[in-house]
């Protein structure tokens, strides 16, 4: 099983030095991948988290580096570790432009990029991007089809209900001819899109049994309805490590899936590996209580024993 970390992207201590040192450490310590997520702004008042009007957005979202630019920077300071998005919201992008951005990162990193896509939940951000929230599902299906056309061989042309791309040449192209597409979709229609088009499913915030069961249903659909091979499970967990100087987790909209000592976390990694998880992602972005640069930079070494457990 592979194992990755979410980059220092959220909060006030995400400087170039912290990001670079974190990424270089993670690569040297044997982690397989580094990940980013996406939001556009922090509304005022900061209410409406996950579609619930009266729940506040988590405070770390108030300061957030742009995901693709961050991965481009990290591609330049690392040499072998994988890079991925968990996730980009299709509503905030256009297929041809994102294909160019994704393929550029893939080329500059030597083929290390994976693209995770999802619907998101912020109606305020949808409105900002002039994207109808009510048609987000059908639009995302058309988005994926158009994106895959743009990443494929030239000449490119696409005509769909939401996107139209005239015949053209697009560049660059992915190093291996393909960028792995990861689904962050959850709905019944979204799981169908996952089965039809994607290479892996990445649930976040589900318990392990639910994630494994969800993938089983997706793979049954992928085989029976679309004649496709099984998808992989990339399992992102919200993790609160017991690191010196970190405050205990406080009550709020975000609560950790995993927490505790390295021994506690090792047992959970073993369970994920035994359950057939292909890649595990540890996301500490919401539970460090703004510990300063030293809090971020202590994490790769703290989590390093888990890489050995995952790779066993």
N, C-alpha and C positions, 0 to 999 in steps of 0.2 A: 504494500500500500504506500502511496505517496503521501507526503505531508507538506503543507504550506502555511504561511503566515500572512495576515493582512498587514500592509505597509503602514507606517505612521502617516496617516492622511487626515485624520480628524483631530481637532483640538488645537491649542495655541503653541504647541512645541514641535511643529512639523517643519523644521528648517531643512535647507539643502544638506547641511552637515548631518543632521539626525537621520534623514532618509537614506543618504549615502552609506553612513556607517551601519545602519540597521540592515540594509540590503546586502552589503559586503559580508557582514557577520553571518547572516542567514545562509548565504551561499557557501561560505567556508565551513559552516557547521553541519552541512549536509541536508538542509531543507530543499525541497523540490520545486517550490513555487512561491510567488509573491502576488498579492491581490489588492485590488482597489474597488471602490464602489462609487455611486454617483448621486448627488443632489445638486440643485442649481442655486438655492438660496435658503435663508432661514427666516421664515415669515415673522412679522410682528403684528399682533401677538403670535407667539409660536405655538399655535394650537392646530389640531387636525392630524395628529400622528396616526399613520396606518389607516387613514380613512375614518377615524373616530373624532368627531368634531371637538370634544371637550378634553382630549388627551394631549398634553404638551409634547412637542418634539423633543427628543433627547438633546441635552445641552451640547454634547460634542459636535453635533451637526452645525453649530453656529460658525465654526471655522473648518473649512474642508477644501483641500487641494483638488484641482481638476484632474479627473482620472487618467485620461489618455496622455496628457502632458507629463503627469507624474511617471507613468510607465515608460515614456520615452526617455526621461532622465535616468530612470533605473536601468533601462537597457544599456545605457552608456557606461554605467559604473559596475556592471556585472558581466559575466561571460557565459554562464551555463544554466542558471536557474530559470525556471519557467515564469511567465508573466501572464496575468489574467484579470479579467473584469468580473466582479461579483457584486452587482451587475451594472450594465448600462441600460437605461430606460429607452426603449425604442422611440417613444414620443418626442424625445429631445434631440433626435438625429434624423438625417435623411440618408437613404441607402447608399447612394453613390459616394457621398462625402465620407460616410463612416467606412465604407469599403477601402477608400484611399488611406484614411487614417490607420485602420487596422492593418492593412498590408504594409504600410510604411513601418510601423512598429515591428511587424513580423520580419521584414527584410533587415532592418537595422539591428535586430536582436538575433539574427541567424535562425529564424524559424521557431522562436520560443513563445509565441503569443497564442492565447486562447481567448475567445470572445464569448462572454456571458451576457445574455440579454433577458430582459423581463419587462413587465408592464409598469411597475412603480405604483404608487398609491396617492400621490399628492395632486389633488385637483387644481391647486394653486399653480403648481409648476406646469401642468398641462395647459392652463389658461395662458400663462406667460409665453409658451411656445406655440400658441394658436393651434393646438391639437385637440380635437373634440374628445373628451373623456368617455363619452357614451359609446364611441366606436373603437375604443382602444384594442379590443381583441381582434376583430377582423383586420384592422390596420396593421397590427403586429404580424399577422400571417402574411399579408402582402409585403410588408417590410422585409421579412426573412427571404421570401422568394426573390425580391428585387436585389437584396444584398448578395445572395448567392450567385445571381446572374452577374453582378458586377465583379465578384471575385473570380469568376470563371474565365474561360478562354475568350479572347477577342475574336471578332467584334462582339460587343455587348449590345443587347437591346432588350427592353422589357416593357410590357404593357399590362397593367393590373388595375383593380378598382380604385386604388389610392395613389399609386406611383406609376409614372411613365418615364422611360429613359430611351431617348432616341439612339439609333445605331451609332456606336462610337467605339473608340479605343480607350481603355482605362488602364492606369498603371499607378503603382507597381502591382505585381501579382504575388500571392503568398509563396514562400520559399519552396514548400512541398506541393504547391498547387491547391492547397486547402488550409483554411484556418478552422480548427475545431470549434464547433458551435455548442455552447452550453446553455441550457434552458433554466431560467428562474421562474417559469410559469407555474401557476398553482391551480387555476380553475379547471373544470372538466374540459372546456375547449382548449385551454392552455396545455393540458397534458396530451391532448390529441395533437396539437402543433408540435409538442416535444417529440412524440413518437414518430411523426412524419418527417421532421426536418433536422432534429438535433442529434448530437453525438454523446451528450451526457446530460444528466439532470442534477441540479444543485438546489436542494431545499435548504432553507436556513430557518432555524428555530423549531424544527420538528424533532421529536425524540427518534432514536435510532430505529426502533421497530416500525414506526410510521414511515420513515424515509425508505427503508428497505421494502416495505409493502407497497409504497407508491411506485417505486422503480419496477417492481414485479408487474404491476398493472400496466405501466408504460411499455415494458418490453413485450408483454403479451399482445398489446395493440400494435406495436411496431412490427412484430413478426406476422401476425394474422391479417392485418389490414394493409400494411405497406410493404411487406416482404423485406424488411430491413433487419440488420443484425442487432444484437442487444446493445443498449446504451449503458454507459458507465454511471456510477453514483459518485458525485463529488459532494461531500458532506461538510457544510460550513456550520461550525458551532460557535456560539457566543460564550467566551471563556473568560473567567476571572481568576488569574493566577495569584497564589499567595507569595507575593514578592515584597521584600522589605520596603517600607515607605508608602505602600499602597493602602489607601483607606478601605475598610470593609464596604462591600456592595450595599448601596442604599436603596430604599424603595423607590420605584419609578416605573416608567413604561417599559424599560429594557431590563430584563433579568437574565442572568447567565444560564446557559444550558449545562455547562461544566464549571466547577470551581474546586479549589483545594490545592494540596501539595502536589509535587511532581509524582509522588507515588499514587495519589488518587487519580491524577490525570493519565498515568501510564495504564491503569486498569481500564479506563474508558477507551483509550486508544486500542488496546488489545481487543476489546469488544467490537469496536468498529471494524478492525481488520478481519476478525473472525466472521463478521456479518457480511463481508463482501464489498465493503466500501473501497472504491478505487483510489480516491484522494480525499484527505482530511484537511480542512482549512480551519485554523484557529484565529478567531477574531476577538481581540481584546479592546477594540476601539472605544467601547462604552463603559468600561469598568476600571480604568486606571485613575480616575478622579484627578486628571491633570497633574501627573506626578513629576513633570519636568522632563527634559531630555534624558536624564539618567534612567527614568522609569521605562521609557521606550527602549533604550539601548541595553538594558538588563534582560530584556525578554528573549532574544535569540539564544543566549547561553542558558537561561533558565529552562527553556523548552527543548534544548538540544537532546536530552535523553529520550524524548518522545520520538525523535527521528529514528533512533536505533530500534525502538519498539515497533514503529510503523514499518520499517524496512525488514524486520525479522522474517 
